[in-house]
Every structure is written in C-alpha cells, then in structure tokens.
Amino acid sequence: MNVIGYTAVVAQVALVVAGAPLLTGLMRQVRAKLEGRAGAGLIQPWRDVRKLLRKQPITPTGTGPAFRAAPALLVATAAVVAALIPLVSTQTPVRRHADLIVVVALLALGTVALALAGLDSGTAFGGMGSSREMTVAGLVEPTMLLAVFALSIPAGTTNLPAIVSGAIHDPTRLASPAGLLATAALAVAVLAEAGRIPVDNPATHLELTMIHEAMVLEYAGPDLALVELGSQMRLTVLLGLLTSLFAPWGIATSATWTALAIALVLFALKVAALGAVLAAAEVFWAKVRLFRVPELLAGSFLLALLAVTASYFLSGTGGGL
Amino acid sequence: MAEEAPPRPQDAPVPAARELGGSAQVRCIDAGSCNGCEIEIGNAFGPVYDAERYGARLVASPRHADVALVTGPVTRNMAEPLRRTVAAMPEPRLVVAIGDCALNCGEFAGAYGVEGAVGDVVDVDLAVPGCPPRPEEIVSALRRVTGR
C-alpha cells in the first residue's frame, strides 16, 4: 500500500508539472484550428519555458522580496495542491491532510503572492492588476468553498478523498439537484480562478483589460518561466479538481498497480477533454466587462448556496453537519 | 484558412535563433509609423499567414519579449521610449526594423519631427524593406529568428 500510495502522489505531481504546458498547448491548438489557423503545436509552451529559462534574469530596480519570492511560491502551492487533491488515487499517504479548506487556502496563497508581487513592481498596471485579482479572488473563494461543501454534506466530511470515494461508490449523489448546482457553481469559480474567458483573457495585449497578465508584466527570463508554469499548473489542478469531484470514475480507490495505471491514463484523458471543450467554448464567448464580473460570480455564489441548501434538505439524513 | 506553409527562407537563421530554440515572443513598437506596416504585421499573425505556427507570438510587455518589431521613422518623442523599451528586454534580444521608413526614413526623410532611422537610435539585427512590406516577408524574417 505504501509504495503504491507514494508512487501515486509522485505520479500526480509529475503528471501535473509535465502535462500543464501540454494542456495549454492543446487548448491553444484547439483555438487555432477553430479560427482557421494552423497553430504552433502541442509542445510550444514547453519550448517557451525552455527558452525563458535560458534568458537573462532581470530584477527591476525598486522591487523587493515579494517580487522575487512570488514565482517560486506560485509553483510550490500548485505542486502541493497537485499532491493533495485525489487526482488519480484516494489511497495516498497524504489523504488525511487533503482537506477542502487547505486546498482552497493554498490556491489563495498563490493568488496573494502574485498580487503582492504586482504591487511590489510599483508600476501602474501592476497595482491595477493586483486590485482586480483580489476583487475576483474575494468573490471566488467563498463560491469554491460553498460548492464543495454541498458535496461534503452527504459525505459528512470536508476531506476530499473521502468525498471522492463516497461519490464513486454512490454515484446518485452527483446526479442529485445539489450535485448539478454545485457543478455549475464550481465550473464558473474555476474559470475565474484560472483567469479564463469570460472573466479574464489570457491572450490579451490591452493592459486596460488585463487582470492576471497585468500583475506579471515586469517578470522576465526564468522568473517568467516559473510564473507561466505556475499559472498553467493551477489551471490543470483546477480542471483536475472539477473532474475528480464531478466525474470521479476511474480514480483508484484500491492500492493496486493496475488501478493506478488506469487512473493515470483516465485523468490525462478527462483533463485533456475538459480543456479542449473549454478552449472551444472560449472561441464563441466574449470577455465580460469588468464591472459585470461580480454579477457573474454572485450568480455562481447563489448557485453554490442553493446547492448547499438543497443538499441539506434533500439528502434526508442531514449529513454530518 | 491558413495557407500551406511556404518552404523555409533561404537565408540562414540569425545567430540568436539557436538560443531561442523555436520560440520567439514579439513586441511591436510603433516609433512614428503611418500604420501601414502595423496592418501588414496584423495580417502576418492573422489566419492566412499565421506566423504563430513558426513559434512567434505577440506579447504585451518588453520584459516578456525576445524580438522588437520596430516600424516607422523614429520621431523625436519616440527616440527615448524606443531606447528604453529595447533596454528593458532581457538578453538575448533582437531588433527587427520593418518597412522602408524604419530603414532610411522613407517618405519622411528630413521632416522636422524625425530623429532618424531605427538604426540611428538602436542596433538593428534584421531589416525587412518595403512600403509596406508584404506579410510573407515579415513572416519570413520571423522564421529566420525562430529557425522553423
């Protein structure tokens, strides 16, 4: 059990680190094909990272520790989250620590680190990006917590592996009104947290419309490589969290090598499919105006609240709350 | 739809292409152009010519960029911003001058607001002549940078 459990954790982190740029490459490729372009290829984000690591590191004058620490902190929090979330196996040595609140707090830590770095850079756009990112984060975190609480009521715990293995053994939990409402709420929260259309446009060149990009305008070379890798890893773990919670089939609940191998392949396929669907949808969506983002996020918060209420009243037992 | 990729340009890739390894982030700098060259650059990254398939991508910040595409004669007000923008780019960096105005001030030579050609203000690594240059020529210059 222990060897397989540790292998599962290492495999989760390795797959997220190696696969995150490929997921971005896949999403850009899907977008390019739909726009009638040929596209740069799946491994282009890895080429970008390799090139950035070779470039000259620059620390702009006037920046302090917050600016220097943020890229490493962003990647580190994403890697710890990748190890904690039951992406391929619920039987891991860290399963007792994989609490929902810890996961959301770690993601928030990465967000705050980057927001402080944006302020630290001292440029107008950096501060503006940080302010916007915090506005969005303040609306997203409660939605994420509430949406997963709706699923934790039938499971009677906020422990993610317990929620996931409960859903695998009792799939009717997911098809319930609470499960569907929570899916919709968490999907919107994930889009906002990962900085995708309709909340933020990762490919924009217009500083006035930027949220995430505005904070990282001053990064160059290896630091920028870490920031880009960190953002891509966050997108991957957030999509992975979504698939683990709402399409948990295939995740290993027993400590066998075959179950682990199947789970790894299925995880890659599920996240790639979800990413491709998201990229295709983004071609048809427009970014919403910044002042309408709170309306969108308040709507998703309402869905999450309804999910919790429905879960509490409709689950019959009332769960462990 | 994207046209078939034309054969690789005859001229050898620039020396920095090895270090870039098939990836070049591009920052456009309008130093005083009439916007003719900007339209052609926009086309080079559009669906027909699709410069992105060779690894070039437009970015929003000189800190992220490997290549500066400079257009237009350098006006007095843009000389210092151009110098600072190129200085803000991390090494190895390349400056590509796009269009006749960037090479020798073109139509605007001798005008009272013009400081000089791009080569008079910063070091130019590659030049793309034309008024305006065709998107194919811009793409082929970018392919010499990415080496693809």
Interface residues (C-beta under 8 A of the other chain):
Chain A: A32 E35 G36 R37 A38 G39 A40 G41 Q44 R47 D48 R50 K51 R54 K55 Q56 P57 I58 P60 T204 H205 L206 E207 M210 E213 L217 E218 Y219 A220 G221 L224
Chain B: M1 A2 A5 E19 L20 G21 G22 S23 Q25 P47 D50 E52 R53 Y54 G55 R57 L58 V59 A60 S61 R63 H64 D66 M89 P90 E91 P92
